[in-house]
Amino acid sequence: MSSSDQPEPSNSATEQPLLAPSASYSDQYPAPISYTHSPRPIRDLPFLLLFLLLTLSTFAIGFLSLARRNPDKTLVPHFTYNPSLSSCVLSRSLPSSPFLTSSTLLEFLIPTLLITLLLSPPITFSLLFLLRHFAKHLIYASIPFFILTPCFLNAYWFAACLVSAGCHKAFPLTYRIVVLVFVFLLIGVILWIIVSNWHRVELTIQIVQASAAALAENISLLLVLPLLLLLYALVYFTPVVVFLVFATWNGKVVPRAHKGFYKCEWKEDRWVQWYFALAVIMLLWSAATMIEAQVYVISGTVAQWYFTPEVSRPKRSLRSSLRNALGPSFGTVSFSGMVLGAVRLVRIVLDAAKQERELRGCIALILKCCADFLLSAFNFVNKFTINFAAITGEGYCSSAKMTYELLKRNLLSAVFVETVSTRLLAGIVFVISSLYAILVYVILRATSSLNTELYLVAALTWVLLMVVLCYFVHVLDNVIDAVYICYAIDRDRGDVSKDHIHQVYVQLPKNRNQGSSLV
C-alpha cells in the first residue's frame, strides 16, 4: 500500500518527512528493498564450506578419539611403578566403589524442577497475553516490585542469618553489614535508572505491546525455536562435549621422576591439545551461529507477516524462514556467527587479562581503548545485519552496507534502538521468577522436612524459570529489531504496511541530535 493511498500517521513533534531516494539509489539498489521470497541464491559460500569442513573434522577426529580411548585413564591412581620392568603396572586388587544412596534433597528437588519446567510454558504464554493486551497495567504494576522485591530479599537474608547459628559463625557481622549496604546501593542505582528514564516509559509500553502483538501473530516461533535449540544441543553440542571428554582418554600411563621417586601419571597424546582447540572454537562458532540462525528465523517470519496485507495471512512463513536459514543463507548465518563469536571471545580474553592484571601501563590502556573501539564497531555493524539479510536474502557484507545506508538515508540510527524495553522486560522476568521462588519456598516449608536445603531448591527453581522467561525476552527483543528494520524499509519506500506499527515506531528518535538518555 503506497503513501498516496494511505498516508503515514503524522506526528508533528517527532515525525519527519520521508526523504526522496538519492540520485545514486537506483545504481546501488536496482530493485526496491522488500522481503525476498524463495528461491534465494546461495550467499557467503566460502564460510558455509569452512563451517562444514571444520564440523566434519571435529566429528571425524572425535569418533577416532572414541575408538582409540584408553580405559587406563580412570585407573591411574591404582597404577604403581615396577622397577624391574621400568614401567607402571596395574595393582591386582582394586577398591570397590562406594554405594550411593539417594538423599532427601533430591526427592524434593527433582519433582520441583519438573513441575517448574511444566509450568513455564503456561507462564510464558500468559506473560505474552498480558503484554499484548494489558502491557500498560502490567508494566506500571511491576515497576514498584523492581525495588520492593530485591529490598525484601536483601532484608530477609540478613534477618535469617541473624537467627541462624551456623550463618552467624561463618559470616561475621561486619561482612554481613557490608553486603547489606552494597546491595541497597545497587538497588538505589536501579531506582535512579528508572527515574531518569521515566519519560520513556510510555513509549516503551507501546513498543512492547506492538512487538507482543507481532509475536502473538507468529506464536509458532515460541514453539519451534526451543525445539531448534534442543535439536542443536542433542545433535551438535552434546556429541562434541562427549568427544572432548573422551579425547583426554587418548594417552597412556607413564612413570615420571619426582624428588628421587617415580610416580605413575597420565600422559595425553600430543594431538589432544590441538583437537581441544578445534573443538572449543567450533563450539563457540556453532553456538553463535545458532543464536544468529534464530534471529534470522524470527526476522524472516516477522517480515513476511509485516509486509503481508491486513486482509490476508502469510502462508508457511516459519517454514520458509527455516528453509532459508538452514539452506541458501546458512553461509551468511555462519559468517555472522563467526563475527559474533570472535567479538565475544576477544571480550572474554580482555576481561580475563584485566582481572589478572597482566596488562599495565600506558600501552595497555591504548590497547584496551583500541580493542573496545573495534568491538563496539563490530557490534554496531552486526546489530541489524542478520535482520536485513533475513528480509532481503542478501549476503553478510552487502547486508551490513545496505542496512547502514538504509538507516542513514531515512534519518534513523542503530544507536537509538529502544533499550529501556529490554530492561523493563528483564525486571518483569526477575519479579515473576522471584515471586514464584518465594511461593515454592513457602509450600516446601509447610510440606517438607527440609531445612537449609529449602534455599537451594528455591534458588534452582528461580534460575530455571528465569532462564525460560529470559529466552522469551530474547525472542521478543529480536521481534522489536525486526519490526524496526521493516519500518525503516517502509519509510524508504514511502509505504505503510502496518499502520499501528508506524504510529509507535515513528516516535523513536530519528538522529543523534534527537537523542534521549539511554542507559
C-alpha positions in Angstrom: 0.0 0.0 0.0 1.6 3.3 -1.1 1.6 6.5 0.9 -0.8 8.1 -1.7 -3.5 5.6 -0.8 -3.0 5.7 2.9 -0.7 8.4 4.3 1.7 7.7 7.1 0.4 8.8 10.5 1.6 12.3 11.3 3.2 13.4 14.5 4.4 16.9 14.3 6.6 16.7 17.3 8.6 13.6 16.2 7.8 12.7 12.6 10.0 14.0 9.8 9.0 13.8 6.1 10.1 10.8 4.1 13.3 11.5 2.1 13.3 11.1 -1.6 15.8 8.5 -2.8 19.1 9.9 -3.7 20.4 10.0 -7.3 22.6 7.0 -6.8 19.9 4.9 -5.2 18.9 3.2 -8.4 22.6 2.4 -9.1 23.1 0.9 -5.6 19.8 -0.9 -5.3 18.3 -1.7 -8.7 15.1 -3.1 -7.0 13.2 -1.7 -4.1 14.2 -3.2 -0.7 11.5 -5.6 0.4 11.0 -9.2 1.6 12.5 -11.7 -0.9 10.6 -14.9 -1.2 12.2 -18.3 -2.2 14.1 -19.4 -4.1 17.1 -17.4 -2.9 20.6 -17.7 -4.2 23.3 -19.2 -2.1 25.2 -16.5 -0.2 28.7 -16.4 1.5 29.5 -19.9 0.2 33.2 -19.9 1.5 32.1 -19.5 5.1 29.5 -22.3 4.6 32.1 -24.6 3.2 34.6 -23.7 6.0 32.0 -24.3 8.7 31.0 -27.7 7.2 34.7 -28.7 6.8 35.6 -27.8 10.4 32.5 -29.5 11.7 33.2 -32.7 9.8 36.8 -32.6 11.0 35.7 -32.2 14.6 33.3 -35.1 14.4 35.7 -37.3 12.5 38.5 -36.8 15.0 36.0 -37.2 17.8 34.9 -40.6 16.7 38.5 -41.5 16.3 39.2 -40.5 19.9 36.3 -42.7 21.0 37.7 -45.7 19.2 41.2 -45.2 20.5 40.4 -44.3 24.1 42.5 -46.0 26.8 40.4 -47.2 29.8 43.5 -46.9 32.0 42.7 -43.2 32.3 40.2 -44.0 35.1 42.6 -46.3 36.9 45.7 -44.0 37.2 45.6 -44.0 41.0 45.8 -47.8 41.0 49.0 -47.9 38.9 52.3 -48.5 40.7 55.9 -48.2 39.3 57.6 -51.6 38.8 61.5 -51.1 38.9 62.2 -54.4 37.2 60.0 -53.5 34.2 60.8 -49.8 34.3 57.1 -49.1 33.7 53.8 -48.7 35.5 51.7 -51.7 36.2 48.1 -52.0 37.4 47.6 -53.3 41.0 45.9 -56.7 41.3 43.3 -55.6 43.8 41.1 -52.6 43.1 38.9 -50.9 45.8 35.2 -51.3 45.3 33.1 -48.2 44.5 31.0 -46.9 47.4 27.3 -47.5 47.3 25.5 -44.2 46.7 22.2 -43.6 48.4 19.6 -41.1 47.4 19.2 -38.0 49.6 16.1 -36.3 50.8 17.2 -33.2 48.9 16.9 -35.0 45.5 13.4 -36.3 46.5 12.1 -32.8 46.6 14.4 -31.1 44.2 13.7 -33.2 41.1 9.9 -33.1 41.3 10.0 -29.3 42.0 12.2 -28.6 38.9 10.0 -30.9 36.8 6.8 -29.0 37.9 8.5 -25.7 37.2 9.5 -26.9 33.8 5.9 -27.9 33.1 4.5 -24.6 34.4 7.0 -22.4 32.4 5.1 -22.6 29.0 1.8 -21.5 30.6 3.6 -18.8 32.5 5.3 -17.6 29.3 2.1 -17.6 27.2 0.3 -15.8 30.0 3.0 -13.2 30.1 2.7 -12.7 26.3 -1.1 -12.3 26.6 -0.7 -9.7 29.3 2.0 -7.8 27.3 -0.3 -7.8 24.2 -3.5 -6.7 25.8 -2.5 -5.1 29.2 1.1 -4.0 28.8 0.5 -0.6 30.4 -1.2 -2.2 33.5 1.5 -4.9 33.8 4.5 -2.6 33.5 3.2 0.1 35.8 2.2 -2.6 38.4 5.6 -4.3 38.1 7.8 -1.2 38.4 7.4 -0.9 42.2 8.4 -4.5 42.6 11.7 -3.8 40.8 12.6 -2.1 44.1 10.5 -3.8 46.7 11.5 -7.4 45.7 15.3 -7.0 46.0 14.8 -4.9 49.2 12.7 -7.7 50.7 15.2 -10.4 49.7 18.1 -8.4 51.0 16.5 -7.7 54.3 15.3 -11.3 54.6 18.7 -13.0 54.2 20.2 -10.5 56.7 17.5 -11.3 59.3 17.7 -15.1 58.6 21.4 -15.0 59.1 21.0 -13.3 62.4 18.8 -16.1 63.8 20.9 -18.9 62.3 23.7 -20.1 64.5 25.7 -21.6 61.6 25.5 -18.5 59.4 26.2 -16.3 62.4 29.5 -18.0 63.0 30.6 -18.5 59.3 29.7 -15.0 58.2 30.8 -12.2 60.7 28.5 -9.3 61.3 30.8 -6.7 59.7 30.8 -8.6 56.4 27.1 -9.0 56.5 26.6 -5.3 57.0 28.9 -4.5 54.1 27.0 -6.9 51.8 23.7 -5.5 53.0 24.7 -1.9 52.3 26.3 -2.8 49.0 23.0 -4.5 47.8 21.0 -1.5 48.9 23.4 0.8 46.9 22.7 -1.4 43.8 19.0 -1.1 44.4 19.5 2.7 44.6 21.2 2.6 41.2 18.2 0.7 39.7 15.9 3.3 41.2 17.9 6.1 39.6 17.8 4.4 36.2 14.0 4.1 36.4 13.6 7.7 37.5 16.0 9.1 34.8 14.2 7.1 32.1 10.6 7.7 33.3 9.8 9.9 30.3 10.4 7.0 28.0 8.1 4.5 29.9 5.0 5.4 27.8 6.9 4.9 24.5 8.3 1.7 25.9 4.9 0.4 26.7 3.7 1.0 23.1 6.8 -0.7 21.6 6.4 -3.7 23.9 2.7 -4.0 23.2 3.2 -3.7 19.4 6.0 -6.3 19.4 4.0 -8.6 21.6 1.2 -8.4 19.1 3.6 -9.2 16.3 4.9 -12.2 18.2 1.4 -13.4 19.0 0.6 -13.3 15.3 3.6 -15.6 14.8 3.1 -17.7 18.0 4.7 -20.7 16.4 8.1 -19.1 16.9 7.8 -19.8 20.6 7.2 -23.5 19.8 9.7 -24.1 17.1 12.7 -22.1 18.3 13.1 -24.1 21.5 12.9 -27.3 19.5 15.6 -26.0 17.2 17.8 -25.2 20.2 17.1 -28.6 21.7 18.0 -30.2 18.3 21.3 -28.3 18.2 22.1 -29.4 21.8 21.4 -33.1 21.0 23.0 -33.3 17.5 25.9 -30.9 17.8 26.8 -29.6 21.3 26.4 -32.7 23.3 28.4 -35.0 21.0 31.3 -32.5 20.8 31.4 -32.3 24.6 31.5 -36.1 24.8 34.3 -36.1 22.2 36.2 -33.6 24.4 35.8 -35.8 27.4 37.0 -39.0 25.7 39.8 -37.2 23.9 41.5 -36.9 27.2 41.4 -40.7 27.4 43.9 -40.9 24.5 47.2 -41.5 26.0 49.0 -43.8 28.4 50.2 -44.2 32.0 53.9 -43.4 32.2 56.4 -43.2 35.1 57.7 -39.7 36.0 60.6 -38.9 38.4 59.6 -36.8 41.3 62.1 -36.0 44.1 64.1 -39.2 43.6 61.0 -41.4 43.3 58.9 -42.5 40.4 55.2 -41.7 40.2 52.7 -43.0 37.7 50.9 -40.2 35.8 48.7 -39.9 32.8 50.2 -38.5 29.6 47.9 -37.4 26.8 48.8 -37.8 23.2 50.1 -34.6 21.6 47.2 -34.2 19.2 44.7 -33.9 22.0 45.5 -30.3 22.8 45.1 -29.4 19.1 41.8 -31.2 19.0 40.7 -29.3 22.1 41.5 -26.0 20.4 39.5 -27.0 17.3 36.5 -28.4 19.3 36.3 -25.4 21.6 36.4 -23.0 18.6 33.7 -24.9 16.9 31.5 -25.0 20.0 31.8 -21.2 20.2 31.2 -20.7 16.5 28.3 -23.2 16.3 26.6 -21.6 19.4 26.9 -18.1 18.0 25.7 -19.4 14.6 22.7 -21.0 16.3 21.9 -17.7 18.0 22.1 -15.9 14.7 20.0 -18.6 13.0 17.3 -18.0 15.5 17.5 -14.2 14.8 17.3 -15.0 11.1 14.2 -17.1 11.5 12.5 -14.6 13.7 13.3 -11.7 11.3 12.2 -13.6 8.2 8.9 -14.8 9.8 8.0 -11.3 11.2 8.9 -9.6 7.9 6.6 -11.9 6.0 3.8 -11.0 8.4 4.7 -7.3 8.3 4.6 -7.0 4.5 1.5 -9.1 4.1 -1.7 -7.1 3.6 -4.0 -7.0 6.6 -6.8 -8.8 4.7 -4.7 -12.0 4.3 -2.2 -14.0 6.3 1.3 -15.2 5.3 1.5 -18.8 4.3 4.3 -21.1 5.6 6.3 -18.1 6.8 8.1 -20.0 9.5 8.8 -23.0 7.3 10.2 -20.6 4.6 12.4 -18.8 7.1 13.8 -22.1 8.5 14.5 -23.3 4.9 16.3 -20.1 4.1 18.3 -20.0 7.3 19.5 -23.7 7.0 19.7 -23.6 3.3 20.9 -20.8 0.9 21.6 -18.3 3.6 23.4 -20.6 6.0 26.7 -19.2 4.8 25.5 -15.7 5.9 24.4 -17.1 9.2 27.7 -18.8 9.7 29.6 -15.6 8.8 27.5 -13.6 11.3 28.0 -16.2 13.9 31.8 -16.1 13.3 31.8 -12.4 13.8 29.6 -12.6 16.9 31.7 -15.4 18.4 35.0 -13.7 17.7 33.8 -10.5 19.3 32.7 -12.3 22.4 35.8 -14.4 22.6 38.0 -11.3 22.4 35.9 -9.5 25.1 36.3 -12.6 27.4 40.1 -12.6 26.9 40.3 -8.9 27.6 38.2 -9.2 30.7 40.3 -12.1 31.9 43.5 -10.1 31.3 42.0 -7.2 33.2 41.1 -9.3 36.2 44.6 -10.9 36.3 46.2 -7.5 35.9 48.6 -8.8 33.3 48.4 -5.7 31.2 49.6 -2.5 32.8 50.8 0.9 31.9 50.1 3.3 29.1 50.5 0.7 26.3 47.9 -1.5 28.0 45.5 1.4 28.2 46.0 2.2 24.5 45.5 -1.4 23.5 42.3 -1.6 25.6 40.9 1.5 24.1 41.6 0.2 20.6 40.1 -3.2 21.4 37.0 -1.6 22.9 36.6 0.7 19.8 36.9 -2.3 17.4 34.5 -4.4 19.4 32.0 -1.5 19.5 32.4 -1.1 15.8 31.7 -4.8 15.1 28.7 -4.7 17.4 27.4 -1.7 15.6 27.8 -3.3 12.2 26.4 -6.6 13.3 23.4 -5.1 15.1 20.8 -5.3 12.3 22.8 -7.1 9.6 21.3 -10.5 10.1 17.8 -9.0 10.4 18.3 -7.3 7.0 19.8 -10.5 5.5 16.7 -12.5 6.6 14.4 -10.0 5.0 16.2 -9.5 1.7 18.3 -12.6 1.2 21.5 -10.6 0.7 25.0 -11.7 1.8 26.5 -10.5 5.1 28.8 -7.7 3.7 26.1 -6.3 1.4 23.5 -6.5 4.2 25.8 -4.6 6.6 26.4 -1.9 3.9 22.7 -1.6 2.8 21.5 -1.5 6.5 23.7 1.4 7.3 22.7 3.2 4.1 19.0 2.5 4.8 19.1 3.9 8.3 21.2 6.9 7.4 19.1 7.8 4.4 15.9 7.7 6.5 17.4 9.7 9.4 17.2 6.5 11.6 20.1 5.2 13.7 21.1 1.9 15.1 22.2 3.7 18.2 18.6 4.6 19.2 17.0 1.2 19.4 14.7 1.2 22.4 16.8 -0.3 25.2 14.5 0.6 28.1 12.1 -2.1 26.9 14.7 -4.7 27.4 15.4 -3.6 30.9 11.7 -3.4 31.8 11.1 -6.9 30.5 14.1 -8.2 32.4 12.7 -6.5 35.5 9.3 -8.2 35.0 11.0 -11.5 34.5 13.0 -11.0 37.7 9.9 -10.2 39.7 7.9 -13.1 38.3 10.7 -15.6 39.0 11.3 -14.2 42.5 7.6 -14.4 43.4 7.5 -18.0 42.1 10.6 -18.9 44.1 9.1 -17.4 47.2 5.9 -19.4 46.7 7.9 -22.6 46.2 9.8 -21.9 49.4 6.6 -21.3 51.4 5.0 -24.5 50.1 8.0 -26.7 50.8 8.4 -25.1 54.2 4.9 -26.2 55.1 5.0 -29.7 53.5 8.6 -31.0 53.7 11.2 -31.7 56.3 14.0 -29.7 54.5 15.8 -27.1 56.5 18.6 -25.0 54.9 18.2 -27.1 51.7 14.9 -25.1 51.1 17.0 -22.1 50.0 18.9 -24.3 47.4 15.6 -25.7 46.0 14.0 -22.3 45.8 17.2 -20.8 44.2 17.3 -23.5 41.5 13.6 -23.1 40.6 14.2 -19.3 40.4 17.1 -19.9 38.0 15.2 -22.4 35.8 12.1 -20.1 35.4 14.4 -17.1 34.9 16.2 -18.9 32.1 12.9 -19.8 30.3 11.5 -16.3 30.6 14.8 -14.7 29.6 14.6 -16.7 26.5 11.2 -15.3 25.8 12.5 -11.8 26.3 15.3 -12.6 23.9 12.8 -13.6 21.2 10.7 -10.5 21.9 13.8 -8.3 21.6 14.6 -9.7 18.2 11.0 -9.1 17.2 11.5 -5.4 18.1 14.6 -5.2 16.0 13.0 -7.0 13.0 10.0 -4.7 13.1 12.3 -1.7 13.3 14.1 -2.7 10.1 10.7 -3.4 8.4 9.6 0.1 9.5 12.8 1.6 8.0 12.1 -0.2 4.7 8.6 1.1 4.7 9.9 4.7 5.2 12.4 4.2 2.5 9.7 3.1 0.0 7.1 5.6 1.3 4.7 2.8 2.2 2.7 2.0 5.3 2.4 -1.8 5.6 1.2 -1.8 9.2 -0.4 1.4 10.4 -0.3 0.6 14.1 3.4 -0.2 13.9 4.1 3.2 12.3 2.2 5.0 15.0 4.5 3.6 17.6 7.9 3.5 15.9 7.5 7.0 14.4 8.1 8.3 18.0 11.6 6.9 18.2 14.5 9.5 17.9 15.4 10.0 14.2 19.0 11.2 14.6 21.8 11.9 17.1 20.5 15.4 17.7 17.2 14.0 18.9 18.7 11.5 21.3 17.5 10.6 24.7 19.2 9.3 27.8 20.0 5.7 27.0 21.1 3.5 29.8 
